[in-house]
Amino acid sequence: MLSIALHLRQQNLSLRDIAARLVITKGKKKGRHPSPATVLRMLREHDEAAATPASTMG
């Protein structure tokens, strides 16, 4: 789901549009769309994780 969200973000889609195109594949909400807030959190966590190794290498 993250890779699809990253691809859609590169196409300058809104969080709402990205969330509408994604589908949760596991857990209680399987088959449903994530909320825009969930998409934002997922993308933000990815961006922070990607930036962390570069900033510590020094």
N, C-alpha and C positions, 0 to 999 in steps of 0.2 A: 504494500500500500504506500510506503514511503517513496519508493522509486517512481511510482505513478504520480504522486503528489509533487515530487520535484520536477518531473517532466512538465506537468501542467502549469507549475509556477513559472517555468521558463517561457511559457506561452502568454504570460501576463494575465492569467485568469484570476478572478477574485477568489477569496477564501470560500465564499458561498458556492461559487461555480465548481471549485475543486472538490469540495465536500459532496456536492451533488453527483459527481462522477465516480466517487470512491465507494466501495462496499466493504464493510467489516467482514472478515473471513473467519473469525474465531470468537468464542465466548458467548455470553448471553445475548449480545446484540448482533449476532451473525446474520448477514443478509441485509442489514440496515445501513444507512449512510451515516458517517460520523458528522458531528457538529462542526461548524466553521472554527469554533474555539479549539476543538480537538486537533483539527488540521493545523491551526496556528501553533499550538504547543508542540506537535510532532515536528514541524518544520524548524521551529526555534531550537528545539533540542538537537536536531541534526546539525544546524548551523553552528551551535556552540561546541558540539563534539568535534566538528571538522576544524574549527578555529583553535581549539585547545592545543593539539600537538605542535602546531606551527609556532605558537607563541612561547612554548616552553623549550624549544630547541635552541634558542638563543643568542 
